[in-house]
Amino acid sequence: MSEIHDPEIFQTVLDGLALGVYLADRNGKILFWNQGAEHITGHLRHEIIGHAYTDSILVQCNQQSCPGCGEACPFVAVRREGKVQELRLSLHHKMGHSIPVSFRLIPIRDAHGSIALMAGSFPEPRHAVPETSSQRSPVPAGCSDESGVSSRDFIQFHIRENLAGLAEYHIPFTILCLELEQFDHLRASHGREASQAISRAVAETLQDCLRPNDFVGRWADDQFMAILSNCGGAGAEKAAERIRKTVANASIQWWGDRLTAATLVGFATAQPGDTIQSLVQRAQPALKTLSSLLSAGGGSGGTGSVRS
């Protein structure tokens, strides 16, 4: 079958796969980017090919504060060890939000056995898959804000539902409050459209890193609120730290500048007898007392905060 040697056949096959596929040389320069990768990340082929993965296009990496830089970098590990690497990474979507995906890296050897190329693949994240009954329910019309998440009134409705579940069935839950630092300054210096764009990026990132049965909404201009179902104790603190790390990657391109949103994350686990007001009051002061909580080694009584 001579047609199997036609490069266009392989291009068609790779473009038809329901996952992102890319190919890079030993220096990390991207040589191939399929349609699946375009669909998942929003970055078109001509915007990616020729760039390195350290250009903050594929993976959030600034070669300075990234915990996976240097010898710990999975891309370096593939070249050094010649072994397949499977890990969780955050891809940077063109619209600004982070996309957590399962990433697989494969070394490609030449005829002499030397590693010449690296191939990578990543499936669509769960939010991109068509909805099923087990996935997040859409926000009803009239119950969302400009960033595409639930309004404050609809969040309060869900907190009341969870408080009823706690009282009647002892089902634990935690609320998480995420505050955008210097949000007013961002709006004053770059305009309302820029502040709306960064808000949408943060909202998308929050939705991507939460479970389908969790809930997220807009509490104030500079605050988002998440309800973490069946979550309390040490699990709440771990979830807050995971969310903080993921949201730290949210950014947008704005007139040649990359705008990011520094965030504070406070959380409080619901207790018997709590009201919406008492629960929110415990989560929000955690934002304002960040320094003292960190110096003391974390919160107590089911409250705490972390900072990006």
ZAZA-577115 format. One record per residue (C-alpha): residue number from 1; z, x, y; residue in three letters. Coordinates in steps of 0.05 Angstrom, whole numbers, plus 32768, in hexadecimal, padded with zeros to 4 digits. Each point is the difference from the previous one (the first is absolute). Layout:
BEGIN
> seq pz px py type
> NUM Z X Y ALA .
...
END
This chain:
BEGIN
> seq pz px py type
> 1 8000 8000 8000 MET .
> 2 7FE6 8029 803A SER .
> 3 8019 7FCD 8033 GLU .
> 4 8048 8014 7FF0 ILE .
> 5 7FF4 8041 8025 HIS .
> 6 7FED 7FDB 803F ASP .
> 7 8038 800B 8034 PRO .
> 8 7FF4 7FBA 801C GLU .
> 9 8017 7FE2 7FBD ILE .
> 10 8044 8023 8007 PHE .
> 11 8004 7FEB 804A GLN .
> 12 7FF4 7FB8 7FED THR .
> 13 8034 8002 7FC8 VAL .
> 14 8036 801F 802D LEU .
> 15 7FF1 7FD1 8039 ASP .
> 16 8007 7FC5 7FD0 GLY .
> 17 8046 8013 7FE8 LEU .
> 18 803B 7FD7 801A ALA .
> 19 8026 803E 8016 LEU .
> 20 7FF9 8037 8033 GLY .
> 21 7FE1 8041 7FE8 VAL .
> 22 7FF6 8040 8026 TYR .
> 23 7FEB 8048 7FF2 LEU .
> 24 8017 803F 8026 ALA .
> 25 7FF3 804A 7FFC ASP .
> 26 8036 8035 7FF4 ARG .
> 27 8010 8002 804A ASN .
> 28 800C 7FB5 8002 GLY .
> 29 7FBF 7FEE 8025 LYS .
> 30 7FEB 7FBB 7FEA ILE .
> 31 7FB9 7FFE 7FE2 LEU .
> 32 7FFD 7FB9 7FE4 PHE .
> 33 8020 7FBE 8014 TRP .
> 34 7FED 7FC0 7FDB ASN .
> 35 7FFC 7FB8 8017 GLN .
> 36 8042 7FF0 7FDF GLY .
> 37 8022 8035 802C ALA .
> 38 7FDD 7FE3 803D GLU .
> 39 8019 7FBA 7FEF HIS .
> 40 8049 8015 7FF3 ILE .
> 41 8009 802E 803C THR .
> 42 7FCF 7FE4 8033 GLY .
> 43 7FE3 8046 800A HIS .
> 44 7FB4 8002 7FF6 LEU .
> 45 7FDE 8037 7FDA ARG .
> 46 7FE3 8023 803D HIS .
> 47 8045 8001 8020 GLU .
> 48 801F 8024 7FC5 ILE .
> 49 7FCD 802F 7FE0 ILE .
> 50 8007 8047 801C GLY .
> 51 8049 7FF7 8013 HIS .
> 52 803C 801E 7FDB ALA .
> 53 8038 7FD6 7FE2 TYR .
> 54 802F 8023 8032 THR .
> 55 7FDB 7FDE 803A ASP .
> 56 8030 7FC4 7FF9 SER .
> 57 7FC4 7FD6 7FE9 ILE .
> 58 800E 7FFC 7FB6 LEU .
> 59 804A 800F 7FFA VAL .
> 60 8035 8001 8036 GLN .
> 61 8008 804B 8006 CYS .
> 62 800C 8029 803F ASN .
> 63 800C 8042 7FDC GLN .
> 64 8044 8004 8023 GLN .
> 65 8031 7FC9 7FEF SER .
> 66 7FDE 7FE5 7FC2 CYS .
> 67 8031 8008 7FC5 PRO .
> 68 7FC5 800E 7FD2 GLY .
> 69 7FE3 803B 8028 CYS .
> 70 7FF9 8047 7FE8 GLY .
> 71 800B 800F 7FB7 GLU .
> 72 801A 7FB9 7FF5 ALA .
> 73 7FBE 7FE1 8016 CYS .
> 74 7FE0 7FDC 7FC5 PRO .
> 75 7FBB 8018 8016 PHE .
> 76 8019 8048 7FFE VAL .
> 77 8020 7FF3 7FBD ALA .
> 78 7FBE 7FE9 7FE2 VAL .
> 79 7FDE 8040 8016 ARG .
> 80 8039 802C 7FE9 ARG .
> 81 8011 7FE0 7FBD GLU .
> 82 7FBF 7FDF 7FEE GLY .
> 83 8024 7FC2 7FE8 LYS .
> 84 7FF7 7FB6 800F VAL .
> 85 8030 7FE7 8035 GLN .
> 86 8018 7FB7 8005 GLU .
> 87 802B 7FEB 803A LEU .
> 88 800E 7FCC 8035 ARG .
> 89 7FE0 800F 8044 LEU .
> 90 7FF7 7FDB 8042 SER .
> 91 7FB9 7FFB 8017 LEU .
> 92 7FF3 7FF6 804A HIS .
> 93 7FD6 7FC1 800C HIS .
> 94 7FCF 8001 803A LYS .
> 95 8025 7FC7 8021 MET .
> 96 803F 802A 8002 GLY .
> 97 802D 7FE8 7FC9 HIS .
> 98 8015 8027 7FC2 SER .
> 99 7FE9 7FEC 7FBA ILE .
> 100 802C 8016 7FC6 PRO .
> 101 7FD5 800D 7FC3 VAL .
> 102 8003 8021 7FBB SER .
> 103 7FD6 803F 8008 PHE .
> 104 7FE0 8029 7FC8 ARG .
> 105 7FE5 8047 800C LEU .
> 106 7FD4 8023 7FCD ILE .
> 107 7FE7 8049 8001 PRO .
> 108 7FB5 8009 7FF4 ILE .
> 109 7FED 8043 7FE1 ARG .
> 110 7FBF 8026 8004 ASP .
> 111 7FDA 8020 7FC7 ALA .
> 112 802E 803D 8003 HIS .
> 113 803F 7FD6 7FFA GLY .
> 114 8015 8009 8049 SER .
> 115 8017 7FC4 8029 ILE .
> 116 7FC6 7FF0 802F ALA .
> 117 800F 7FB9 8016 LEU .
> 118 8037 7FCB 8001 MET .
> 119 7FF4 7FB7 7FF1 ALA .
> 120 8030 7FCA 8017 GLY .
> 121 8005 7FB6 7FF2 SER .
> 122 802D 7FC8 8018 PHE .
> 123 7FFF 7FB5 7FF1 PRO .
> 124 8004 7FC8 8032 GLU .
> 125 8048 7FF2 8017 PRO .
> 126 801F 7FBF 7FE9 ARG .
> 127 7FF6 7FDD 8043 HIS .
> 128 7FB5 8009 7FFA ALA .
> 129 7FFC 7FDD 7FBD VAL .
> 130 7FF0 7FB5 8002 PRO .
> 131 8040 7FD8 8005 GLU .
> 132 8022 7FE4 7FC2 THR .
> 133 803E 7FD6 7FF9 SER .
> 134 802A 803F 7FF9 SER .
> 135 7FEA 801E 8041 GLN .
> 136 8016 7FF6 8048 ARG .
> 137 7FF5 7FBA 801B SER .
> 138 7FD7 7FFA 8040 PRO .
> 139 8024 7FEF 8040 VAL .
> 140 7FF4 7FB7 8012 PRO .
> 141 7FD6 7FF1 803E ALA .
> 142 802A 8002 803F GLY .
> 143 8037 802A 7FE0 CYS .
> 144 7FE4 8046 800F SER .
> 145 7FFD 802C 803E ASP .
> 146 7FC9 802C 801E GLU .
> 147 800D 8039 7FCF SER .
> 148 7FF0 7FD2 7FC5 GLY .
> 149 8047 7FF9 7FE4 VAL .
> 150 8031 7FC7 8002 SER .
> 151 801F 7FE9 8041 SER .
> 152 804B 8004 800F ARG .
> 153 800B 7FB6 7FF0 ASP .
> 154 7FDF 8007 7FBC PHE .
> 155 802B 803E 7FF1 ILE .
> 156 803F 7FD8 8010 GLN .
> 157 7FE8 7FC9 7FD1 PHE .
> 158 7FFA 8033 7FC7 HIS .
> 159 8044 8020 8010 ILE .
> 160 8020 7FBA 7FFB ARG .
> 161 7FDE 7FF7 7FBC GLU .
> 162 801A 8043 7FE7 ASN .
> 163 8047 7FF1 801A LEU .
> 164 7FFE 7FBF 7FD9 ALA .
> 165 7FEB 8026 7FC1 GLY .
> 166 8039 8032 800B LEU .
> 167 8033 7FC8 8008 ALA .
> 168 7FE9 7FD6 7FC5 GLU .
> 169 7FE4 8032 7FCE TYR .
> 170 801D 8043 8019 HIS .
> 171 7FBA 801E 800A ILE .
> 172 8008 803E 802C PRO .
> 173 7FD1 8011 8038 PHE .
> 174 7FFC 8031 803A THR .
> 175 7FE0 7FFA 8045 ILE .
> 176 7FDF 803D 801E LEU .
> 177 7FF4 8007 804A CYS .
> 178 7FCB 8031 8018 LEU .
> 179 7FFF 8011 804A GLU .
> 180 7FC5 8022 8023 LEU .
> 181 801D 8035 802F GLU .
> 182 7FE5 8004 8047 GLN .
> 183 7FD3 7FC4 7FF3 PHE .
> 184 8003 7FEC 804A ASP .
> 185 7FEB 8046 8014 HIS .
> 186 7FC6 7FFE 7FD0 LEU .
> 187 7FE9 7FBD 801D ARG .
> 188 8008 8019 8047 ALA .
> 189 7FDB 8041 7FF5 SER .
> 190 7FC8 7FE8 7FD1 HIS .
> 191 7FFB 7FB5 800D GLY .
> 192 800E 7FC0 7FDB ARG .
> 193 7FC5 8008 7FD0 GLU .
> 194 801B 8043 7FE8 ALA .
> 195 8045 7FE4 7FF5 SER .
> 196 7FE3 7FC6 7FD9 GLN .
> 197 7FD6 8030 7FD5 ALA .
> 198 803C 802B 7FEE ILE .
> 199 8028 7FC1 7FF1 SER .
> 200 7FCA 7FE8 7FD0 ARG .
> 201 7FFF 8045 7FDF ALA .
> 202 804B 7FFE 7FF5 VAL .
> 203 7FFD 7FB9 7FE6 ALA .
> 204 7FC9 8011 7FCE GLU .
> 205 8026 803D 7FE9 THR .
> 206 8040 7FD8 7FF6 LEU .
> 207 7FDB 7FCB 7FD7 GLN .
> 208 7FDF 8035 7FD5 ASP .
> 209 8042 8022 7FED CYS .
> 210 8027 7FC0 7FF2 LEU .
> 211 8002 7FDA 7FBE ARG .
> 212 7FDA 7FBE 7FFB PRO .
> 213 8041 7FD8 8001 ASN .
> 214 801A 8024 803F ASP .
> 215 7FF3 7FE4 8045 PHE .
> 216 7FEF 801F 8043 VAL .
> 217 7FFA 7FE4 8046 GLY .
> 218 8005 8010 804B ARG .
> 219 8046 7FF8 801C TRP .
> 220 7FF2 8019 8047 ALA .
> 221 7FC9 8025 8025 ASP .
> 222 801C 8043 7FE8 ASP .
> 223 8020 7FE9 7FBF GLN .
> 224 7FE9 7FEB 7FBA PHE .
> 225 802D 7FDF 7FCD MET .
> 226 7FF9 8005 7FB4 ALA .
> 227 8025 7FD7 7FCC ILE .
> 228 8009 8028 7FBF LEU .
> 229 800C 7FCE 7FC8 SER .
> 230 8031 800F 7FC8 ASN .
> 231 8012 8042 8021 CYS .
> 232 8044 801B 8015 GLY .
> 233 802E 803C 7FFC GLY .
> 234 7FDF 8044 7FF2 ALA .
> 235 7FBE 7FDD 7FF5 GLY .
> 236 7FFF 7FE9 8049 ALA .
> 237 800B 8046 801A GLU .
> 238 7FC9 801C 7FD3 LYS .
> 239 7FD0 7FC9 8016 ALA .
> 240 800F 800E 804A ALA .
> 241 7FF2 804A 7FF7 GLU .
> 242 7FBF 7FF2 7FDA ARG .
> 243 7FE9 7FD0 8035 ILE .
> 244 8013 8030 8038 ARG .
> 245 7FD6 8038 7FE1 LYS .
> 246 7FC4 7FD3 7FF5 THR .
> 247 8001 7FE1 8046 VAL .
> 248 8005 8046 801E ALA .
> 249 7FB7 8009 7FEC ASN .
> 250 7FE8 7FC4 8028 ALA .
> 251 7FD4 8015 803B SER .
> 252 7FC1 7FEC 8025 ILE .
> 253 7FC7 8024 8023 GLN .
> 254 7FFF 7FEC 8049 TRP .
> 255 7FCC 801D 802F TRP .
> 256 8002 8043 7FDC GLY .
> 257 804C 8002 7FF9 ASP .
> 258 8028 7FF2 7FC1 ARG .
> 259 8039 7FD1 8011 LEU .
> 260 803B 7FFA 7FD2 THR .
> 261 803E 7FD4 8000 ALA .
> 262 8043 8022 7FF9 ALA .
> 263 802F 7FCF 7FDD THR .
> 264 8049 7FF1 7FF3 LEU .
> 265 8011 7FDA 7FC0 VAL .
> 266 8041 7FDA 7FF8 GLY .
> 267 8014 7FD5 7FC6 PHE .
> 268 8038 7FD1 7FE9 ALA .
> 269 800D 7FE1 7FBD THR .
> 270 8014 7FB6 8002 ALA .
> 271 8048 7FEF 7FEF GLN .
> 272 8021 7FBD 7FEE PRO .
> 273 800C 7FD8 803F GLY .
> 274 7FCA 8023 8028 ASP .
> 275 7FD6 7FDA 8033 THR .
> 276 7FBD 8015 801D ILE .
> 277 8024 8019 803E GLN .
> 278 8035 8029 7FDC SER .
> 279 7FCE 801F 7FD1 LEU .
> 280 7FD0 8014 8038 VAL .
> 281 8039 801A 802B GLN .
> 282 8014 8030 7FC8 ARG .
> 283 7FB9 801A 7FF8 ALA .
> 284 7FEF 8009 804A GLN .
> 285 803E 8028 8015 PRO .
> 286 7FEE 802F 7FC8 ALA .
> 287 7FC3 8012 802A LEU .
> 288 802A 800E 803E LYS .
> 289 8034 802A 7FDB THR .
> 290 7FCF 802C 7FDA LEU .
> 291 801D 8043 8013 SER .
> 292 8047 7FF0 7FED SER .
> 293 7FEB 7FE1 7FBE LEU .
> 294 7FD6 803C 7FED LEU .
> 295 8037 8031 8012 SER .
> 296 8030 7FD7 7FD4 ALA .
> 297 7FD0 8003 7FC5 GLY .
> 298 7FE4 7FB9 8003 GLY .
> 299 8017 7FB9 800B GLY .
> 300 8037 7FD9 7FDE SER .
> 301 800B 7FB8 7FEB GLY .
> 302 7FB7 7FF5 7FF0 GLY .
> 303 7FE4 8018 8043 THR .
> 304 7FDD 803E 8016 GLY .
> 305 7FC5 801F 8025 SER .
> 306 7FCB 8035 7FFB VAL .
> 307 7FD0 801E 8032 ARG .
> 308 7FB9 8018 7FFC SER .
END
